[in-house]
Amino acid sequence: MRLLQSLVATAILSFLHAANAATVSSTPAQTFLGVGGSGAWWPNDLYRFPENVRQNVSDLLFTDAGLGLSSYRWNIGSGGVNVSNPTRAIGTVYVSPGVYDWSADAQGTYFLREASKRGVPSLTAFANSAPAQLTSGKASCNGGFVSGRQAFSSPVPTKAKTMLGTGDAYGTFLADVVAHYRGEGINISYISPMNEPDSSFGPSPCNQEGMQVMPNQRAEVVRGLYNALSARGLQNTVGILADESSSLGNARNEYASWLPQVINQVAALVHHTYDFPTDDSYASFVSNVKSQYPGKVTWMSEVCCSLGNPDGSGRGWSGGYDPTIKNALLWATMVFQSFNIANEPHYDFWTLLSNGLGCSPLNNPSCATTANSNGWNDGVIFYDSAYATNKNYQLYVTKHFWTYKHFGNFVKPGSQRRAITGSDANKSTLAVSTATNYYIIAMNPNTGDTSITLTFPDSVCATKAFRTSASEDFASVPIAVRSSSNWVMALKATSLTTFVFDRRAC
């Protein structure tokens, strides 16, 4: 009798799975370009760590044994003039027009070189501010871009263009920097000249570098950089990213006043999401860009610092440190949102490493693993802010690292997203395809176990599965199970799992 009951239950379960099966599309939705994060501002600290720790950090970020990032953003420093936080005061190679000290940012370029050595395919140079000498306040913050119209009566004298903070002067500096490092074999492929131009990050003394670039000045910044790249034969090799506004709302409201003037000189429209948009507002932003600027794609290049719930609810700008699976899944919802809702091809987290634990790990053994209200969720690996005095060089890896690894390891440049439709489809399941594999990255934010059932457009064979949960860190777990023509994937409560399929019959 028990055997009969078991067989009936199995039959019913198989029927339900078949009825609920979702379908993986045969048509690509977008082709991915990269998953990564920024080298600001932690290289200033980590450069002072022992070499074996620096190498470990590089492996954790840039190899598939770690995150396997395919994108790395190197911060071009302004010199840190009037920046009170030493970690955020970045050395500048700029000395005077055409004169550079290439040793001035040994900290930042160390990790740029390590990323290049490990074959990270997408390297971006980005600037929070022009060198202090070129800004309106002659500082690295609390000032703005000096346009040609401000510096001179029109027209701008040709010889003077490269002497003050005009678009040509700033563009010359940026292009010289990129050309220099490309000459070393570090193939920087993108450059962003104005990271969050909507703020100067004042008042002075400031907590970080920043330069305000008014909307009516932004075309000059792009044009000056494009001309300088063209003079070096790099205009088709190094793409310009703009304008990295801090929110979708800012970007959408300001594009019309400057972007049409230089739209053909911009490789991608890159934004941050510090407004923590809803799905509808995000989709509306992308739709507007597509209609106004055909052929241009949007990228997500920075966000951090939110508390909230595993399903993504409650998120918004906030202090507080939470290294647990709860907050890691909240951050994963934003990656899913960018890929599934906005159809974006590129996603970057913010600082990757942070000293914002909010507590002393040497004095409190549970510091790094327990939430507190004093720290910040602005990294995936943390370190002791007092390392210089207590010599604590330990790295503290959070659940954010392990969830982000699912995207870094399996969403590679050239891979494609396949839409999932049907009753088992949800916005927190991502289907990625390559020539040889499918990767299904699926999240269960709920407190109970569940499963999803998928049908693929071609023959597949389940081979591996990896899960991150409260008790697991990218652990190998049971693979998907075949049910007739469908595949059933078990999802543990409050977890993120990647199921690997070979594109072949079993």
LUMDO-683706 format. One record per residue (C-alpha): residue number from 0; z, x, y. Coordinates in nm, 3 decimals, padded with zeros to 5 digits. Example, Ala and Ser with C-alpha at 12.3 -4.5 7.8 and 13.67 -1.06 7.14 Angstrom:
REM LUMDO-683706
(node 0; (00.780; 01.230; -00.450))
(node 1; (00.714; 01.367; -00.106))
***
This chain:
REM LUMDO-683706
(node 0; (00.000; 00.000; 00.000))
(node 1; (00.090; 00.281; 00.239))
(node 2; (-00.239; 00.455; 00.160))
(node 3; (-00.429; 00.133; 00.233))
(node 4; (-00.244; 00.089; 00.563))
(node 5; (-00.325; 00.447; 00.657))
(node 6; (-00.692; 00.401; 00.580))
(node 7; (-00.705; 00.081; 00.782))
(node 8; (-00.529; 00.247; 01.076))
(node 9; (-00.771; 00.538; 01.064))
(node 10; (-01.067; 00.303; 01.057))
(node 11; (-00.934; 00.107; 01.352))
(node 12; (-00.868; 00.429; 01.547))
(node 13; (-01.219; 00.555; 01.475))
(node 14; (-01.363; 00.222; 01.590))
(node 15; (-01.163; 00.233; 01.913))
(node 16; (-01.267; 00.591; 01.980))
(node 17; (-01.630; 00.496; 01.928))
(node 18; (-01.594; 00.196; 02.157))
(node 19; (-01.432; 00.405; 02.431))
(node 20; (-01.660; 00.706; 02.397))
(node 21; (-01.790; 00.851; 02.720))
(node 22; (-02.127; 01.023; 02.743))
(node 23; (-02.203; 01.372; 02.871))
(node 24; (-02.523; 01.356; 03.074))
(node 25; (-02.832; 01.553; 02.971))
(node 26; (-02.912; 01.616; 03.339))
(node 27; (-02.726; 01.880; 03.546))
(node 28; (-02.539; 01.749; 03.850))
(node 29; (-02.501; 02.090; 04.019))
(node 30; (-02.522; 02.458; 03.937))
(node 31; (-02.202; 02.652; 03.997))
(node 32; (-02.189; 02.959; 04.220))
(node 33; (-01.831; 03.077; 04.191))
(node 34; (-01.458; 03.022; 04.153))
(node 35; (-01.224; 03.254; 04.340))
(node 36; (-00.978; 03.320; 04.617))
(node 37; (-00.889; 03.543; 04.909))
(node 38; (-00.754; 03.894; 04.956))
(node 39; (-00.543; 03.801; 05.255))
(node 40; (-00.282; 03.913; 05.320))
(node 41; (-00.118; 04.049; 05.011))
(node 42; (-00.323; 04.375; 04.985))
(node 43; (-00.112; 04.516; 05.270))
(node 44; (00.191; 04.489; 05.042))
(node 45; (00.038; 04.545; 04.698))
(node 46; (-00.126; 04.869; 04.811))
(node 47; (00.226; 05.010; 04.832))
(node 48; (00.300; 04.918; 04.471))
(node 49; (00.260; 05.175; 04.190))
(node 50; (-00.098; 05.233; 04.077))
(node 51; (-00.038; 05.078; 03.734))
(node 52; (00.075; 04.754; 03.902))
(node 53; (-00.229; 04.754; 04.132))
(node 54; (-00.455; 04.797; 03.832))
(node 55; (-00.272; 04.518; 03.650))
(node 56; (-00.323; 04.288; 03.950))
(node 57; (-00.693; 04.373; 03.953))
(node 58; (-00.724; 04.293; 03.583))
(node 59; (-00.528; 03.969; 03.623))
(node 60; (-00.763; 03.854; 03.898))
(node 61; (-01.102; 03.995; 03.807))
(node 62; (-01.131; 04.000; 03.425))
(node 63; (-01.147; 03.716; 03.174))
(node 64; (-00.824; 03.841; 03.020))
(node 65; (-00.680; 03.708; 03.345))
(node 66; (-00.830; 03.455; 03.585))
(node 67; (-01.184; 03.583; 03.546))
(node 68; (-01.267; 03.511; 03.910))
(node 69; (-01.634; 03.514; 04.000))
(node 70; (-01.567; 03.508; 04.376))
(node 71; (-01.350; 03.729; 04.595))
(node 72; (-01.303; 03.702; 04.971))
(node 73; (-01.222; 04.027; 05.152))
(node 74; (-01.058; 03.994; 05.493))
(node 75; (-01.220; 04.204; 05.768))
(node 76; (-00.925; 04.302; 05.986))
(node 77; (-00.891; 04.273; 06.362))
(node 78; (-00.624; 04.541; 06.400))
(node 79; (-00.314; 04.323; 06.401))
(node 80; (-00.258; 04.349; 06.777))
(node 81; (00.027; 04.111; 06.875))
(node 82; (00.072; 03.994; 06.514))
(node 83; (00.445; 03.995; 06.436))
(node 84; (00.418; 03.963; 06.057))
(node 85; (00.325; 04.311; 05.928))
(node 86; (00.182; 04.175; 05.603))
(node 87; (-00.068; 03.976; 05.808))
(node 88; (-00.162; 04.254; 06.054))
(node 89; (-00.486; 04.389; 05.907))
(node 90; (-00.624; 04.728; 06.008))
(node 91; (-00.966; 04.732; 06.171))
(node 92; (-01.235; 04.993; 06.124))
(node 93; (-01.360; 04.921; 06.477))
(node 94; (-01.298; 05.200; 06.729))
(node 95; (-01.567; 05.135; 06.991))
(node 96; (-01.927; 05.010; 06.985))
(node 97; (-02.096; 05.186; 06.694))
(node 98; (-01.790; 05.402; 06.618))
(node 99; (-01.579; 05.325; 06.309))
(node 100; (-01.281; 05.460; 06.120))
(node 101; (-01.364; 05.369; 05.762))
(node 102; (-01.016; 05.464; 05.641))
(node 103; (-00.839; 05.210; 05.864))
(node 104; (-00.815; 04.935; 05.601))
(node 105; (-00.746; 05.131; 05.283))
(node 106; (-00.526; 04.844; 05.161))
(node 107; (-00.787; 04.572; 05.174))
(node 108; (-01.080; 04.783; 05.063))
(node 109; (-00.885; 04.907; 04.759))
(node 110; (-00.894; 04.559; 04.604))
(node 111; (-01.247; 04.494; 04.730))
(node 112; (-01.357; 04.802; 04.536))
(node 113; (-01.160; 04.693; 04.228))
(node 114; (-01.330; 04.354; 04.235))
(node 115; (-01.667; 04.526; 04.263))
(node 116; (-01.586; 04.767; 03.978))
(node 117; (-01.502; 04.475; 03.752))
(node 118; (-01.830; 04.305; 03.827))
(node 119; (-01.718; 04.010; 04.042))
(node 120; (-02.060; 03.868; 04.132))
(node 121; (-01.980; 03.691; 04.460))
(node 122; (-01.813; 03.905; 04.727))
(node 123; (-01.755; 03.756; 05.072))
(node 124; (-01.639; 03.935; 05.386))
(node 125; (-01.457; 03.700; 05.621))
(node 126; (-01.291; 03.748; 05.959))
(node 127; (-01.002; 03.560; 06.114))
(node 128; (-01.070; 03.734; 06.445))
(node 129; (-01.305; 03.982; 06.603))
(node 130; (-01.152; 04.325; 06.666))
(node 131; (-00.888; 04.291; 06.935))
(node 132; (-01.100; 04.482; 07.189))
(node 133; (-01.370; 04.214; 07.166))
(node 134; (-01.153; 03.904; 07.218))
(node 135; (-01.065; 03.732; 07.543))
(node 136; (-00.702; 03.844; 07.529))
(node 137; (-00.770; 04.193; 07.387))
(node 138; (-00.545; 04.097; 07.096))
(node 139; (-00.589; 03.984; 06.736))
(node 140; (-00.465; 03.631; 06.807))
(node 141; (-00.385; 03.386; 07.085))
(node 142; (-00.730; 03.442; 07.232))
(node 143; (-01.090; 03.349; 07.184))
(node 144; (-01.445; 03.463; 07.139))
(node 145; (-01.606; 03.595; 07.457))
(node 146; (-01.954; 03.452; 07.484))
(node 147; (-02.235; 03.603; 07.688))
(node 148; (-02.203; 03.319; 07.937))
(node 149; (-01.838; 03.407; 07.996))
(node 150; (-01.889; 03.780; 08.029))
(node 151; (-02.196; 03.775; 08.253))
(node 152; (-02.405; 03.555; 08.470))
(node 153; (-02.716; 03.447; 08.280))
(node 154; (-02.921; 03.621; 08.158))
(node 155; (-02.698; 03.874; 07.986))
(node 156; (-02.803; 04.235; 08.061))
(node 157; (-02.952; 04.383; 07.742))
(node 158; (-02.749; 04.705; 07.750))
(node 159; (-02.425; 04.514; 07.800))
(node 160; (-02.466; 04.286; 07.500))
(node 161; (-02.313; 04.535; 07.259))
(node 162; (-02.034; 04.644; 07.493))
(node 163; (-01.828; 04.327; 07.520))
(node 164; (-01.732; 04.049; 07.280))
(node 165; (-02.064; 03.872; 07.290))
(node 166; (-02.244; 03.736; 06.989))
(node 167; (-02.459; 04.048; 06.970))
(node 168; (-02.159; 04.281; 06.995))
(node 169; (-01.959; 04.095; 06.735))
(node 170; (-02.260; 04.051; 06.510))
(node 171; (-02.335; 04.423; 06.532))
(node 172; (-01.982; 04.506; 06.422))
(node 173; (-01.989; 04.268; 06.126))
(node 174; (-02.334; 04.376; 06.012))
(node 175; (-02.237; 04.743; 06.038))
(node 176; (-01.931; 04.679; 05.819))
(node 177; (-02.129; 04.494; 05.554))
(node 178; (-02.409; 04.752; 05.557))
(node 179; (-02.158; 05.036; 05.517))
(node 180; (-01.990; 04.891; 05.209))
(node 181; (-02.318; 04.780; 05.057))
(node 182; (-02.424; 05.143; 05.099))
(node 183; (-02.126; 05.235; 04.879))
(node 184; (-02.255; 05.000; 04.611))
(node 185; (-02.018; 04.714; 04.697))
(node 186; (-02.265; 04.429; 04.713))
(node 187; (-02.112; 04.194; 04.964))
(node 188; (-02.337; 03.892; 04.944))
(node 189; (-02.183; 03.660; 05.204))
(node 190; (-02.019; 03.697; 05.542))
(node 191; (-01.808; 03.445; 05.731))
(node 192; (-01.766; 03.540; 06.099))
(node 193; (-01.515; 03.274; 06.206))
(node 194; (-01.247; 03.164; 05.965))
(node 195; (-01.081; 02.852; 06.109))
(node 196; (-01.234; 02.883; 06.456))
(node 197; (-01.048; 02.571; 06.567))
(node 198; (-00.729; 02.772; 06.634))
(node 199; (-00.620; 03.099; 06.798))
(node 200; (-00.295; 03.090; 06.598))
(node 201; (-00.092; 03.150; 06.913))
(node 202; (00.138; 03.171; 07.094))
(node 203; (00.180; 03.545; 07.097))
(node 204; (00.338; 03.720; 06.913))
(node 205; (00.157; 03.541; 06.632))
(node 206; (00.224; 03.496; 06.264))
(node 207; (-00.135; 03.589; 06.172))
(node 208; (-00.469; 03.697; 06.314))
(node 209; (-00.690; 03.428; 06.461))
(node 210; (-00.962; 03.375; 06.722))
(node 211; (-01.063; 03.043; 06.870))
(node 212; (-01.436; 02.985; 06.885))
(node 213; (-01.526; 02.673; 07.076))
(node 214; (-01.797; 02.453; 06.923))
(node 215; (-02.039; 02.541; 07.203))
(node 216; (-01.991; 02.912; 07.122))
(node 217; (-02.046; 02.897; 06.748))
(node 218; (-02.425; 02.909; 06.756))
(node 219; (-02.402; 03.234; 06.952))
(node 220; (-02.173; 03.383; 06.687))
(node 221; (-02.412; 03.289; 06.405))
(node 222; (-02.722; 03.395; 06.598))
(node 223; (-02.575; 03.733; 06.693))
(node 224; (-02.478; 03.803; 06.333))
(node 225; (-02.814; 03.687; 06.196))
(node 226; (-03.002; 03.910; 06.440))
(node 227; (-02.785; 04.208; 06.348))
(node 228; (-02.838; 04.148; 05.976))
(node 229; (-03.212; 04.115; 06.037))
(node 230; (-03.220; 04.447; 06.220))
(node 231; (-03.079; 04.606; 05.902))
(node 232; (-03.309; 04.418; 05.667))
(node 233; (-03.017; 04.217; 05.525))
(node 234; (-03.097; 03.867; 05.647))
(node 235; (-03.227; 03.761; 05.304))
(node 236; (-02.958; 03.951; 05.110))
(node 237; (-02.636; 03.860; 05.290))
(node 238; (-02.583; 03.491; 05.359))
(node 239; (-02.390; 03.362; 05.660))
(node 240; (-02.115; 03.109; 05.585))
(node 241; (-02.005; 02.876; 05.863))
(node 242; (-01.789; 02.757; 06.010))
(node 243; (-01.479; 02.735; 05.785))
(node 244; (-01.313; 02.463; 05.990))
(node 245; (-00.960; 02.388; 05.875))
(node 246; (-01.039; 02.027; 05.787))
(node 247; (-01.332; 01.809; 05.693))
(node 248; (-01.264; 01.597; 05.999))
(node 249; (-01.300; 01.891; 06.237))
(node 250; (-01.618; 02.010; 06.069))
(node 251; (-01.782; 01.669; 06.069))
(node 252; (-01.696; 01.597; 06.433))
(node 253; (-01.816; 01.934; 06.562))
(node 254; (-02.129; 02.018; 06.361))
(node 255; (-02.366; 01.821; 06.582))
(node 256; (-02.278; 02.022; 06.893))
(node 257; (-02.386; 02.360; 06.754))
(node 258; (-02.516; 02.360; 06.398))
(node 259; (-02.872; 02.228; 06.460))
(node 260; (-02.938; 02.535; 06.677))
(node 261; (-02.883; 02.777; 06.388))
(node 262; (-02.907; 02.565; 06.074))
(node 263; (-03.180; 02.786; 05.925))
(node 264; (-02.961; 03.095; 05.971))
(node 265; (-02.669; 02.953; 05.770))
(node 266; (-02.659; 02.990; 05.392))
(node 267; (-02.389; 02.729; 05.325))
(node 268; (-02.160; 02.499; 05.521))
(node 269; (-01.814; 02.616; 05.426))
(node 270; (-01.496; 02.423; 05.497))
(node 271; (-01.125; 02.412; 05.422))
(node 272; (-00.937; 02.100; 05.315))
(node 273; (-00.608; 02.116; 05.500))
(node 274; (-00.650; 01.747; 05.578))
(node 275; (-00.615; 01.687; 05.200))
(node 276; (-00.894; 01.427; 05.202))
(node 277; (-00.915; 01.120; 04.985))
(node 278; (-01.201; 01.099; 04.738))
(node 279; (-01.383; 00.854; 04.963))
(node 280; (-01.355; 01.067; 05.277))
(node 281; (-01.461; 01.381; 05.087))
(node 282; (-01.764; 01.206; 04.939))
(node 283; (-01.851; 01.065; 05.282))
(node 284; (-01.838; 01.412; 05.438))
(node 285; (-02.073; 01.558; 05.178))
(node 286; (-02.309; 01.261; 05.204))
(node 287; (-02.323; 01.304; 05.581))
(node 288; (-02.404; 01.674; 05.549))
(node 289; (-02.684; 01.602; 05.302))
(node 290; (-02.840; 01.342; 05.529))
(node 291; (-02.807; 01.545; 05.850))
(node 292; (-02.884; 01.890; 05.710))
(node 293; (-03.109; 01.855; 05.404))
(node 294; (-03.105; 02.152; 05.171))
(node 295; (-02.765; 02.281; 05.281))
(node 296; (-02.470; 02.263; 05.042))
(node 297; (-02.101; 02.254; 05.122))
(node 298; (-01.841; 02.493; 04.976))
(node 299; (-01.464; 02.468; 04.961))
(node 300; (-01.320; 02.806; 05.058))
(node 301; (-00.950; 02.764; 05.137))
(node 302; (-00.647; 02.545; 05.082))
(node 303; (-00.283; 02.598; 04.999))
(node 304; (00.068; 02.473; 05.051))
(node 305; (00.139; 02.125; 04.920))
(node 306; (00.394; 01.951; 04.710))
(node 307; (00.312; 01.633; 04.518))
(node 308; (00.258; 01.487; 04.173))
(node 309; (00.045; 01.590; 03.873))
(node 310; (-00.204; 01.311; 03.936))
(node 311; (-00.268; 01.440; 04.289))
(node 312; (-00.069; 01.173; 04.470))
(node 313; (00.167; 01.274; 04.748))
(node 314; (-00.026; 01.586; 04.845))
(node 315; (-00.034; 01.708; 05.202))
(node 316; (00.055; 02.014; 05.406))
(node 317; (00.410; 02.114; 05.322))
(node 318; (00.648; 02.402; 05.277))
(node 319; (00.824; 02.441; 04.945))
(node 320; (00.776; 02.651; 04.632))
(node 321; (00.705; 02.483; 04.300))
(node 322; (00.583; 02.709; 04.016))
(node 323; (00.592; 02.437; 03.751))
(node 324; (00.319; 02.252; 03.564))
(node 325; (00.379; 01.953; 03.790))
(node 326; (00.248; 02.131; 04.098))
(node 327; (-00.013; 02.332; 03.909))
(node 328; (-00.177; 02.010; 03.793))
(node 329; (-00.167; 01.876; 04.147))
(node 330; (-00.373; 02.179; 04.254))
(node 331; (-00.609; 02.126; 03.961))
(node 332; (-00.682; 01.775; 04.093))
(node 333; (-00.824; 01.934; 04.407))
(node 334; (-01.057; 02.159; 04.207))
(node 335; (-01.175; 01.854; 04.012))
(node 336; (-01.222; 01.669; 04.340))
(node 337; (-01.445; 01.941; 04.484))
(node 338; (-01.657; 01.966; 04.167))
(node 339; (-01.666; 01.606; 04.043))
(node 340; (-01.642; 01.399; 04.360))
(node 341; (-01.808; 01.627; 04.616))
(node 342; (-02.057; 01.795; 04.376))
(node 343; (-01.977; 02.130; 04.538))
(node 344; (-02.092; 02.450; 04.365))
(node 345; (-01.821; 02.690; 04.487))
(node 346; (-01.441; 02.675; 04.509))
(node 347; (-01.194; 02.929; 04.649))
(node 348; (-00.816; 02.910; 04.653))
(node 349; (-00.631; 03.081; 04.938))
(node 350; (-00.425; 03.398; 04.907))
(node 351; (-00.406; 03.447; 04.526))
(node 352; (-00.088; 03.658; 04.564))
(node 353; (00.210; 03.572; 04.783))
(node 354; (00.560; 03.690; 04.869))
(node 355; (00.665; 03.332; 04.947))
(node 356; (00.909; 03.284; 04.658))
(node 357; (01.174; 03.157; 04.896))
(node 358; (01.450; 03.328; 04.698))
(node 359; (01.550; 03.668; 04.562))
(node 360; (01.437; 03.717; 04.201))
(node 361; (01.679; 04.008; 04.151))
(node 362; (01.975; 03.800; 04.264))
(node 363; (01.867; 03.477; 04.096))
(node 364; (01.716; 03.502; 03.745))
(node 365; (01.561; 03.154; 03.772))
(node 366; (01.417; 03.214; 04.118))
(node 367; (01.054; 03.256; 04.017))
(node 368; (01.048; 02.965; 03.770))
(node 369; (01.241; 02.701; 03.965))
(node 370; (01.126; 02.493; 04.260))
(node 371; (01.292; 02.545; 04.598))
(node 372; (01.240; 02.422; 04.953))
(node 373; (01.232; 02.764; 05.119))
(node 374; (00.917; 02.915; 04.967))
(node 375; (00.546; 02.833; 04.984))
(node 376; (00.281; 02.731; 04.731))
(node 377; (00.025; 02.974; 04.869))
(node 378; (-00.048; 03.194; 04.566))
(node 379; (-00.090; 03.195; 04.191))
(node 380; (00.097; 03.525; 04.144))
(node 381; (00.412; 03.604; 04.342))
(node 382; (00.607; 03.919; 04.425))
(node 383; (00.941; 04.006; 04.581))
(node 384; (00.923; 04.017; 04.962))
(node 385; (01.200; 04.279; 04.957))
(node 386; (01.007; 04.518; 04.731))
(node 387; (01.009; 04.796; 04.992))
(node 388; (01.388; 04.825; 04.983))
(node 389; (01.484; 04.709; 04.633))
(node 390; (01.180; 04.865; 04.457))
(node 391; (01.118; 04.547; 04.258))
(node 392; (00.748; 04.568; 04.170))
(node 393; (00.747; 04.288; 03.914))
(node 394; (00.476; 04.022; 03.927))
(node 395; (00.574; 03.657; 03.885))
(node 396; (00.294; 03.450; 03.732))
(node 397; (00.317; 03.075; 03.797))
(node 398; (00.167; 02.780; 03.613))
(node 399; (-00.094; 02.771; 03.891))
(node 400; (-00.234; 03.095; 03.751))
(node 401; (-00.271; 02.950; 03.402))
(node 402; (-00.434; 02.626; 03.516))
(node 403; (-00.672; 02.811; 03.750))
(node 404; (-00.766; 03.037; 03.458))
(node 405; (-00.934; 02.738; 03.291))
(node 406; (-01.175; 02.716; 03.585))
(node 407; (-01.212; 03.091; 03.638))
(node 408; (-01.286; 03.159; 03.271))
(node 409; (-01.527; 02.872; 03.209))
(node 410; (-01.691; 02.776; 03.540))
(node 411; (-01.917; 03.076; 03.585))
(node 412; (-02.211; 03.130; 03.823))
(node 413; (-02.521; 02.976; 03.672))
(node 414; (-02.330; 02.728; 03.458))
(node 415; (-02.388; 02.362; 03.533))
(node 416; (-02.184; 02.048; 03.566))
(node 417; (-02.283; 01.752; 03.353))
(node 418; (-02.165; 01.412; 03.473))
(node 419; (-01.952; 01.207; 03.230))
(node 420; (-01.997; 00.831; 03.222))
(node 421; (-01.831; 00.557; 03.021))
(node 422; (-01.489; 00.403; 02.974))
(node 423; (-01.325; 00.732; 02.871))
(node 424; (-01.461; 00.913; 03.176))
(node 425; (-01.225; 01.008; 03.457))
(node 426; (-01.235; 01.226; 03.766))
(node 427; (-01.007; 01.487; 03.608))
(node 428; (-01.242; 01.574; 03.322))
(node 429; (-01.510; 01.834; 03.392))
(node 430; (-01.807; 01.903; 03.164))
(node 431; (-01.962; 02.249; 03.208))
(node 432; (-02.274; 02.362; 03.025))
(node 433; (-02.441; 02.697; 02.964))
(node 434; (-02.736; 02.786; 02.744))
(node 435; (-02.503; 02.831; 02.446))
(node 436; (-02.187; 02.626; 02.513))
(node 437; (-02.024; 02.318; 02.652))
(node 438; (-01.678; 02.348; 02.807))
(node 439; (-01.477; 02.029; 02.858))
(node 440; (-01.188; 02.089; 03.098))
(node 441; (-00.963; 01.783; 03.076))
(node 442; (-00.631; 01.703; 03.241))
(node 443; (-00.363; 01.457; 03.137))
(node 444; (-00.119; 01.413; 03.430))
(node 445; (00.082; 01.145; 03.252))
(node 446; (00.407; 01.171; 03.058))
(node 447; (00.256; 01.041; 02.732))
(node 448; (00.003; 01.199; 02.498))
(node 449; (-00.349; 01.058; 02.498))
(node 450; (-00.705; 01.152; 02.400))
(node 451; (-01.061; 01.129; 02.523))
(node 452; (-01.376; 01.069; 02.320))
(node 453; (-01.714; 01.214; 02.420))
(node 454; (-02.070; 01.194; 02.301))
(node 455; (-02.298; 01.487; 02.381))
(node 456; (-02.674; 01.471; 02.447))
(node 457; (-02.747; 01.735; 02.184))
(node 458; (-02.591; 01.877; 01.869))
(node 459; (-02.258; 02.052; 01.920))
(node 460; (-01.986; 02.210; 01.711))
(node 461; (-01.622; 02.239; 01.825))
(node 462; (-01.500; 02.600; 01.806))
(node 463; (-01.194; 02.658; 02.026))
(node 464; (-00.942; 02.490; 02.255))
(node 465; (-00.692; 02.627; 02.507))
(node 466; (-00.405; 02.440; 02.669))
(node 467; (-00.168; 02.493; 02.959))
(node 468; (00.142; 02.273; 02.969))
(node 469; (00.510; 02.302; 03.054))
(node 470; (00.562; 02.510; 02.741))
(node 471; (00.218; 02.671; 02.696))
(node 472; (00.013; 02.923; 02.894))
(node 473; (-00.355; 02.901; 02.798))
(node 474; (-00.246; 02.873; 02.435))
(node 475; (-00.488; 02.823; 02.148))
(node 476; (-00.452; 02.466; 02.019))
(node 477; (-00.635; 02.238; 01.770))
(node 478; (-01.004; 02.192; 01.842))
(node 479; (-01.183; 01.863; 01.901))
(node 480; (-01.225; 01.640; 01.595))
(node 481; (-01.551; 01.479; 01.497))
(node 482; (-01.560; 01.102; 01.460))
(node 483; (-01.905; 00.986; 01.353))
(node 484; (-02.133; 01.095; 01.639))
(node 485; (-01.840; 01.137; 01.880))
(node 486; (-01.581; 01.405; 01.944))
(node 487; (-01.213; 01.321; 01.997))
(node 488; (-01.001; 01.556; 02.209))
(node 489; (-00.623; 01.526; 02.203))
(node 490; (-00.453; 01.565; 02.541))
(node 491; (-00.085; 01.653; 02.543))
(node 492; (00.130; 01.497; 02.813))
(node 493; (00.124; 01.676; 03.150))
(node 494; (-00.130; 01.936; 03.050))
(node 495; (-00.472; 02.087; 03.114))
(node 496; (-00.693; 02.168; 02.812))
(node 497; (-01.033; 02.329; 02.772))
(node 498; (-01.235; 02.239; 02.461))
(node 499; (-01.514; 02.480; 02.368))
(node 500; (-01.828; 02.362; 02.186))
(node 501; (-02.120; 02.564; 02.060))
(node 502; (-02.456; 02.403; 02.131))
(node 503; (-02.555; 02.389; 01.765))
(node 504; (-02.493; 02.171; 01.465))
(node 505; (-02.186; 02.248; 01.259))
***
